[in-house]
Amino acid sequence: MPRREPEAVRITTAGRSHSDDLGHRERRYVISMGIRTACFVLAVVFRGVPVLMWVLIIASFVLPYVAVVMANAGGSTDPESLETVDPGRPSLEGRGDEPAA
């Protein structure tokens, strides 16, 4: 009977590194604050159109809260994406036919 090679065990699905995650969240925050600033400036420009002006003012007050919540929402690992490991299977040992170093 031919010998079957063992399949590789995938222990976890790696997410972004901490510095990449922070950089991504900082970019989202800066973009949100840029949109907030644009809303405020446009509210001043469109002060002759009351409905649009108030919508833009309200947006400029709500966007900081949304930006902070989005910036604080870190990357999380999805528990369903993690695969289980067979506890009876060695994890760091070789296939057995290789000489030990």
C-alpha positions in Angstrom: 0.0 0.0 0.0 1.5 3.4 -1.0 2.3 5.7 1.9 0.1 8.8 1.9 1.7 12.2 2.8 0.1 13.9 5.7 -1.8 17.1 4.9 -0.5 20.3 6.4 -2.5 21.5 9.4 -3.7 25.1 9.3 -3.7 26.4 12.8 -5.0 29.9 12.4 -5.9 32.5 9.8 -3.5 35.3 10.3 -4.9 38.8 10.2 -3.1 42.0 9.6 -0.1 42.9 11.7 -0.6 45.4 14.5 1.1 48.2 12.7 -0.9 47.6 9.5 -4.1 47.5 11.5 -3.3 50.8 13.2 -2.3 52.4 9.9 -5.6 51.3 8.3 -7.6 52.6 11.2 -5.7 56.0 11.2 -6.4 56.3 7.5 -10.1 55.7 8.0 -10.2 58.3 10.8 -8.4 60.9 8.7 -10.7 60.3 5.8 -13.8 60.6 8.0 -12.5 63.8 9.5 -11.8 65.2 6.0 -15.4 64.4 5.1 -16.5 66.2 8.3 -14.5 69.3 7.4 -15.9 69.3 3.9 -19.5 69.0 5.4 -18.8 72.0 7.6 -17.3 74.1 4.8 -20.2 73.2 2.5 -22.7 74.1 5.2 -21.2 77.6 5.2 -21.2 77.8 1.4 -24.8 76.6 1.2 -26.2 78.9 4.0 -28.8 80.2 1.5 -30.3 76.7 1.2 -31.5 76.0 4.7 -32.4 72.3 4.3 -29.0 71.4 2.8 -27.2 73.6 5.3 -28.8 71.8 8.3 -28.1 68.4 6.8 -24.5 69.3 6.4 -24.2 70.7 9.9 -25.8 67.6 11.4 -23.4 65.4 9.4 -20.5 67.5 10.7 -21.6 66.8 14.3 -22.3 63.1 13.8 -19.2 62.2 11.8 -16.7 62.5 14.7 -18.6 59.9 16.7 -18.7 57.6 13.7 -15.0 58.2 13.0 -14.0 57.4 16.6 -16.1 54.2 16.7 -14.7 53.1 13.4 -11.1 53.9 14.5 -11.5 52.0 17.7 -13.0 48.9 16.0 -9.9 46.8 15.7 -9.5 43.7 13.5 -10.9 40.6 15.1 -10.3 37.0 14.3 -13.4 35.2 13.1 -13.7 32.1 15.3 -15.3 30.1 12.4 -12.2 30.7 10.2 -10.0 28.9 12.8 -9.5 25.2 12.1 -9.1 22.7 14.8 -5.9 20.8 15.3 -5.9 17.0 16.0 -4.4 16.8 19.5 -3.0 13.3 18.7 -1.0 14.6 15.8 2.5 16.0 16.4 2.7 19.6 15.4 6.5 20.4 15.2 8.0 17.0 14.5 9.1 15.8 11.1 7.5 13.1 9.0 9.5 10.5 10.7 11.6 9.4 7.7 13.9 12.4 8.0 17.0 12.1 10.2 16.9 14.2 13.4 19.3 17.1 13.5 
